[in-house]
Amino acid sequence: KMAAMITLGNIVEYFTGKSFQVISSNADLSANIIGPRNIIDATEKHITFLSAKYKDTAVQKLLESKAPLIVLESSIFSDLDEQTKKSIKAIIVLTDAPKNAFVDCLNVFFNESAEVKIHPSAVIHPSAKIGQGTSIGPFTAIDENVTIGDNCTIGANTHIQKGTSLGNRVVIRSNVTIGNWGFGFVKDENTGANVNFP
């Protein structure tokens, strides 16, 4: 749920304020941005990113993308020839960690779970410690001696088991169990029985 229209200018201002190198284009800064999309499917209303993982196809993706803003791995941009750089229509935000920068931006502008709440159907043990700004979804169970940091999002139907500790800004999606057996089972060489391997 977005409270107000988010413009391309808002997003450029965010990256500029975070001291990222922003390479301007003729993009309309008043254009409405509705969210993220991958670089191939992005329209004029989406922002996207491109990391070094796609270096081999980067030029084609950069020239064909309709996204008005692309968060780009610095090494990709530095390897482009000047003509290609001038041909890119999008505003480019340069960083050595484009995925991280992109996710941080999304959390500022498009975080739909920004409303902090603990659903009344969630069952939380009295000894559990829940940080400030943390949201817990419906039908979630938090066991004893669990510690959950600040500004976390715990999805619906999730079970956080006894003694588990989560840091700050952790996102656990729905239908997840945390703190259960880790590696499964191994066969006991003497008895042939399956033995829990924690």
N, C-alpha and C positions, 0 to 999 in steps of 0.2 A: 504494500500500500504506500504510494508516494503521496506525501502531503502537498507537494507543489510540483509544477512542471520543472524538469531538469533540462537545462540547456547545454549545448556544447560549450558555451562560454563558461558555465559553472564548473565543468569538468576541467577545462583548460586552466582556469583560475586555481583549482585544487592542485593540479600537478605543478604549476608554476610556484605556488605557495610552499610546496614540498621540495623546492629547489631541483626539480627534474629539468633536464634540458628539453625545451619544447620548441619544435621547428614548425613555424607557422605555414599556413596555406591560405587559399582563398575561401576556405570553408565558412559557411554562415554560422557565426557564433550564437545567433539567436535560435538556431534549429533545436527542436525538441528531441531529446535522447530518451528512449524508452527502456534501454537496458543493454546487456551484453549479447554478443553472438559470435560464433566462430568467424574467422576472417573470410571464408568462402561465402557463407550465407548472410553475412551482415548487410544491412541496408543502410540508407542515409540516416536512419534513426537508431543505429546501434554503434557501440564502441567495441573494440576488439584488441587482441594482442598477438604478437608473433615472436616466438623464441628461437634460439639457435637450433633447436631440434628440427626446424623446417628450413634450414639455411639453403639447402639445395633447390628448393622451389620458392624461395622468398621473393625474388624479383617478380615473378609472375603473380604471386599472391598480392604483393604490395601494389602493383600496377592495376590489377583487376578488381581489388576490393572496393566496395561502395561505402565502407565505413568512413565517417568523417574524422575519426581519431583512432590511431593505432599505437599501442604501447609496444615498442620495438626493442629487441636486444641490440645494444650499442654496436656489437661486433658486426652484425648484419649490415647496419647502416654504413659503418666505416668502410666496408668492402664494396659498396655500391659505387659505380662510376657517376660522375657529376650529372650526366644527361638523365640517368635513371632517377637520381635524387630529385631533379627538377620536375620529372614526370609524375611523381607521386602526388595525388590530389588530396590526400588526408593530412591532417595535423599529425606529426610524429612526436611521440614522447620517448626519449632515449633513456635506457637503464640497463644495467647488467643483470637485473632480475625482473624481467617483464611480467612474468606470471604473478609474482608477489606484489608488485606495484599495482597490477590490474585488480587483484583480489582486494587489496586495501582500498582502492577507489570504489569498487563495487560495494564494499561494506559501508562506506560513507554514504553513497547515493542510492543504492538499491537493496539494502538489507531489509527484507520484508519481515523479519522476525525481531525488529528493533524494539517492539513493545515488550517490556519486561513483565513476565507473569509466571506464576506457578499454577498449573491447572488444578482445580479442586479434586480431580480423580487421581492425581499423583500421590503416591505413598512414600513418605520420606521419614526415615528413622530419626528419632530425636537426637541421636549422637552425630548425625551427619552435619557437616559444615558446608553451607551454600554461600558462595561469594555474592557480592553486590552486582546487580544488573544481570543476573543469570535467569534464564527462562527455562521452565521445565514443562514438557508437553503432557497430554492426557495419558492416563494408564501407565505411567512410568513409575518404577520402583527404585528407590535409592536406599541401599542397605546401611547397616551400622558402620560407624567409623569411616565413612566416605567423605572425602574432601573435594569440593568442586570450586574452582577459582572464580574470579570476577568475569562478568560479561560473557558467560558461556551460553550455549543453546543446546538443550537436551531434547531430542525429538520424542514423539509419541511412542508408546509401547516399548520403552527402553528399560533395561535393567542394569543398574550400576551396582556391582556386587561388593560385599564386605571388604573394607580396607583399601578400596581403590582411591587413587588420588589423581585428579585432573587439574592441569594448570589454568591459566587465564586465557580467555578468548578461544576456548575449545568448542568446536561444533560437532555434536554427535547426532547423526541423522536417525530417523525412526527405525524401530524394529532391530535394535542393536543390543548385544550383551557385552558389557565391559567387565573384566576381572574374572572371567570363566577360565576353564582349563585352556592352557596356551597351545600345546603342541599335539594334543591328542593322545594316542596310545602307542606303546611299543610291546612287542611280543617277548614275554619272559622266556629266555632260552632254555630254562630248566623245566618249566611247567607247560609252556606253550600258551599260557593265558595272556590276555591283553592287560597291560598294566598302565595306569594313568601316567602320562609324562607331563607334569605341570609346567 
